[in-house]
Amino acid sequence: MVDFTPVGPVAATEVPRYAGLGTFARLPQLGAVPDYDVAIVGIPFDGGSSFRPGARFGPSAVREASRLLRPGYHVELATTPVERLQFVDAGDIACTPYDNNKAVSQIQEQATNLVAKGKTVIAIGGDHTIALPMIRATSAVHGPVALLHFDAHLDTWDTYFGEEITHGTMFRRAFEEGLLIEDRSMHVGIRGPVYDTDDFLNDHEFGFQIIRCSDIDKIGPLGTIERIKERIGDLPVYLSIDIDVLDPAFAPGTGTPEMGGMYSREMLQILRGLKGLNIVGADVVEIAPAYDHADVTSLAAATIVFEMMALLTAE
C-alpha cells in the first residue's frame, strides 16, 4: 500500500463530470502520483474475435461512460476505494492489430511492467484474448491462480480456424501452461448451445466447474456466491468478466451476444458477495460500442470495474 495519502478523482463539484480529462472515473494518470496500488489499463485489441469485431474501441467507450460514476463511496460494501488505495489510469497497452501471437507477447510484456512489484491490474478490453497475457503476467508474480470466469461461453476450445490463440481458446492455453490452480477454477453464467458435447467433457478435464445461467435460476445469486467461495476459498484468484455474461437486454454492445443471460442486478449482487476473495488481477472484456445504444453496455462495464475497485478495498 502506498505510503502517502491517495489522490482521488477530479472533484465533480469543481469540474463537471462531462468535462476534463477522460481517464477512468477521472482518476489520476500513471506518473501523476509517486506510486500506485491498482492500475486500470486499456487493452484495445480484438484480433481474436470470431464474430462481430469492434472491442478494440471498448477501453475508450468504458472510460467515457465512467464519467457517470461517483467513485467516492460504495454503499453496499461500505468502502471508500479511492481513499484506501491509490488507483491510477495507466492508459492503453499498445499492440499490433495484425498478429495475434505478437500482440499477446506485447500485452504480456507491458502488463508485466505494471504488476512487477506486486501491484494489482484491472484490464479493460479488448476481446477476451487479452486474458491470456494478463494471467501470464499475474501468475509470474503470484504463481498459479484460480480463475473465476463470468461468461456466456466456456472459452476452452482448442483452435478456431487453425488459430491457437483467440478469444475462445485462451483459457485452454492457460491450463496447458500451468497458470491455473488445479480443480479450483470455474465458469459462471454459461448458456446456449455448443458445437459438440466434447466441449463440456474437455472443459471438465481441465478442472473447471460450471455454474450455468439455468443453475442460477434454481440457486439464485446467494447460492452462486456460496458455490464460488467454497470452490476458491482464500486462493489467489484472477477475475475475468466477459460482458456477454449479461443478457443482451443489458449488454447489447458485444461481439457474441447470447440470449438468456444474467440481469445486471444479479451480476452486481454476485460481485458484491465476493467480498473477502483474494483477487490478484482482473479484466472486463468484449465491450463493442458500435453495437451499443445509449452507452448501456459501456456503463455496465464501467460499473463492474468500480465494483472491482470496491472489492479490493472492502474489509
N, C-alpha and C positions, 0 to 999 in steps of 0.2 A: 504494500500500500504506500502511496506517495507520502512524503514527509512534509507536505505543505497543504494549506487549505485549498481544496479543489476549486478550480474555476468552472463555473457552470455556463449555461447558455446565455445568449443575449437576452436581457430582460424585456419581456413583451410589453411592459408598461412604459418602456422608454423608446423602443423601436418596434413598431407594429410587426406582427408575425409574418405578414406578407412582404415585408421589406428586409433589406440587409443580406448578409452573406448566406448562401444556400447550403450550409453544411447540415448534417443530420441533426434535427431538432435544434439547429443553430448553436451547436456545441463548438468549442474552440477547435481550430485545426491542429493537427500534429505539428509540433515545432513552435506553437504559440504559447506552450506551457513547458516548464522544466522537465516534466516526466508525466507518465500516464499509467493507469491501471488497466483500462479497457480501450481498445481501438476498434472503431467501427469503420470498415473499409468496403468500398465498392469493387466488384469484380465484373466488369461489363463484357462477359464472354458468353456467346451462345452457339459456338461451333459444334456442340454435341447434341443440339436439338433434333428431334426426329419428326416433328410435325410442324407446328407454327413457330417460326423464328421470331426474334424481337426482344428476348430477355436481356440482350446487351444494353437496352435502354432502361432496364429496371432500376439500377442504382440512382440515376438522376431523378427518375419519377418518384421513388420512395423518399428521397431527400426532400423533394418539393412537397410531397404530401405530409412529411413530418413537421412542416411548419405549423400544422394544426395542433400538434401535441402540446401538452402542458407537462413537461418532464420533471417538475419540481417535486411532486409528492404523489406516490402511488397509494390510493386509498385502501384497496383490498389487502395489499401486502404490508401496509403501514411502514413504508420506507421512503427515504429521500435519496434516490440514487445519485444525483449529481452533487450532493453534499457529502456522500460517504466514500465515493471513489472518483478518480479523475478519468472522465470519459473524453475521448477526442475523436474527431473525424479524420481518418488517415488518408482521405482522398480515394482515388481509384488505382487499382493494380493494372499496370499496362501489360497487355499480352497480344500476341498475333491473332487475328481472326481467321488465318488460313491454314493453320497446322495444329491439330488438337494436341498431339504429343508435346510439341514445343510450347504451346500455350500453357499446358498443365505444368511443365517444368518452370516456366516463368512465374506462374502463380505461386507455386510451391516456394520458389526462391524468395520472392518478395514477402510472402506470408511468414516465412521463417524469420525474416528480419523483424517482423512485428511481434512474434511470440518468443523470440530467442531468450529473453530474460524472464520468462515465466508470465508474461502479460497474457491477458485474455483477448481474443479477437472475435468479433461478430462480423461476419461477411454478409454483404447484400449482393445477390446475383442478379444477372447472370443465370445460365441454366445450371442444372444440378450437377453437371460435370465438375464444377468447382469444388464440390465437397471432397473429392479425392485428394487434390493437393492441400486442401485445408486440413484434412485429417492427417495427412503425412506430416505437415508442419507441426500440428498439435501433438501428435504422438512422439515426435522427436524430442519434445520437452517432457511430456507426461508419461511416456510409454503407451502401450496399447490401451484403447479406450472402449467403453461400452457405447454403442451407437443407439441413440433414441431418435427414430426417424418417423416424422409425420409426413404422409404422402398418400395419394390415391394408388400409387404403383410401387412395386417391390424394388425396382432398380437393381436387380441382381441377375440380369441377363448376362450371357457370356459375350456375345458380339452382336452387332447390328450392322448389316450390310458389310460384314467383314471387319468393322472397326471395333477395337477392344476397349476404347475409352470414349464413352458417350454419356448422355445424361440418364441412360437406362442400364448402365453396366458398372458404374463406379464403385458400388458397394461390394460387388463380387471381387473387383480388383483389390479393394481394401482388405477383404477377408483373406485373399490369396497372399497378400503381402504381410500378413500377420499384424495388421494395425488394430484389429478388434479383439477385445477380450472374449474368449470362447464362451458361448452359450449365455451371454448377458445382454445381447443387443435385441432390439425389437422394432417392428414397424407398427404404426398406429394410423388408422384411417383408410386402410386398404379397401378397395372396392372395384367393382367392374369385372368384365371377362378378361381372360388371359389367352395367350396363343395355345398353351398346352398345359396339362396338369403337372408336367415335369417342372414348370416354373416354380410351383409350390414345393415339390419334392426337393429340388435343388436348394431352394431357399432354406428349407428345414435343415439340410445337411450343412449349410453354412452357419448354423447355430442361431438363426433368428426366430423370435416368437412374434406372432402376428395378432394384432387386435384390429379386426375389420370394423367398418362402419356398422355393419349388421350386429356385431358384438356390442358396440356402444349403445345401440338401440335397446339391448337387453340389460346391460350392467350399468349404463349411464356414465356420466363423467366421473363420479366418485369411485365407481368400480374400476374405471380405466386408470385413474390415478393410483389406486391401490395395487393394481397389477404391475404398473410401471415401477413403482417404488420397491415392490417385492422382488422384481426381476433385477433391478440395477443396484439397489442398496446405496452404499457410500462410495462406489467405484467412480473413478473419473469418467465423465460422460461427455460425449460430443452430441450436441442437439442440432439436428438438421431438419428444417421445415420447408417442404415444398408447398407453395401457396395453393396448389391444386388439391391439397387435402381438404380445403373448404369447398363447399358446393359451388358450382358456377354462379348461383344466385348471389353469392357473397364474394366471389373472386372470378369474374369473367375474363379478366385480363391475364391469361396464362396460356401456355403453349399446348397443353394436352388436357383440357377440361374433362371431367368425369362426373356424371350425374350421381346424385345420392350422397353427397359429401357432408362434412361437418358444418354445423352452423357456426358463425363467428363467435357467438356467445359460448357455445360448447368449447370451442378452441381456447378461448380466454380462461374459462373455468379450469380446464385441464392444465393449462400452463401455470396458472397460479397455484394449483395443487402440487406442482413440482418443487415447491419451496423446500430447501434442505438438500436437494441433489447437488453433487459436486460437479457443476458444469465448468468445463475447462476450454470449451470452444463451441462456436455455434454459427449457423448460417440460415438465411431466409432467401429462397431462390424461386426462379421461374415466374417472376413478375414481368409480363409482356404488355406494356402500356398501350400499344397500338390496338389491342382488343378490349381495352378497359372502357368504362364510361363513368363519368363523374368522379374519377380517381378512386373508385371504391376498392379496387384491388391494391393499389399503392398505399392507400390509407390502412388497409388491413395489415399489410406487410410492415408499415411504419409502426403501427401499434404493437405488433408482435415483437419488433426489436425493442420497444420500450418495456414490454413485459420481460424480455431477457435481461435488460438493464436492472429491472427491479428484482428479478430472481438472484442476480449476482450480489445484491446488497441486502436482501431481506434476512432478518435474524429470527 
